[in-house]
């Protein structure tokens, strides 16, 4: 009789955990997924991990194409206008600052920039450079590679967590 009671309690606990997990996974809401088709288009074109692109959109702007930071970063991928202009020139794309609020234009330039950074840095240093700037990351690497800004360390953790969560709830390729 004791074994049956333990078995019943174990089954109830397992069911409760399964329900809680399903509830959690079904209630994760990522606004970046609203931009999946454009993210996929440019992640393929520029050979950048789709999960990194989506996580960048989620962390940078929360999926708000009209986002404007206090520092002046614009749109879904929170591009600084000077950086966006530089990327556009590098890619041979006509640049208009007003177009940075256009989802497709913003993601295209943001992914092109991630691709460029991926050619200069490895792993999470790409994310660091996107957040803190490539010059800062080069200095860190010359001093041993420690991420010296608390904000950037937090950013790297957020990007990594969102990428993991996106992989947990969706399979893209």
ZITA-V451320 format. One record per pair of residues at least 24 apart in sequence whose ideal C-beta (glycine too) atoms are under 7 Angstrom apart, sorted by the first residue. I is the first residue (numbers start at 1). J is the second residue. D is the distance in whole Angstrom. If there is no record, write none. Layout:
I&J&D ; I&J&D
//
This chain:
25&168&7 ; 25&169&6 ; 28&165&6 ; 28&169&6 ; 30&58&6 ; 30&166&6 ; 31&58&7 ; 31&62&6 ; 31&63&2 ; 32&57&4 ; 32&58&4 ; 32&63&5 ; 34&63&6 ; 35&63&7 ; 35&76&6 ; 35&103&6 ; 35&107&6 ; 38&103&6 ; 38&104&5 ; 38&107&5 ; 39&107&6 ; 42&107&6 ; 42&108&5 ; 42&111&4 ; 43&111&6 ; 46&111&5 ; 46&112&6 ; 46&115&4 ; 47&115&6 ; 48&111&5 ; 48&114&5 ; 48&115&5 ; 48&118&6 ; 50&172&5 ; 50&173&7 ; 51&163&5 ; 51&166&5 ; 51&167&6 ; 52&114&7 ; 52&163&6 ; 53&111&6 ; 53&114&7 ; 54&166&6 ; 55&159&5 ; 55&162&4 ; 55&163&5 ; 55&166&6 ; 56&110&7 ; 56&114&7 ; 56&130&7 ; 56&159&7 ; 58&162&5 ; 59&155&7 ; 59&158&5 ; 59&159&6 ; 59&162&6 ; 65&101&6 ; 65&103&5 ; 65&106&7 ; 66&101&6 ; 74&100&4 ; 74&101&7 ; 75&100&5 ; 75&101&5 ; 75&106&4 ; 76&103&6 ; 76&106&5 ; 76&107&6 ; 77&106&5 ; 77&107&6 ; 77&110&3 ; 79&106&6 ; 79&109&6 ; 79&110&6 ; 83&113&7 ; 84&109&5 ; 87&112&5 ; 87&113&5 ; 124&156&5 ; 127&155&7 ; 127&156&5 ; 127&159&5 ; 128&152&5 ; 128&156&6 ; 131&155&4
//
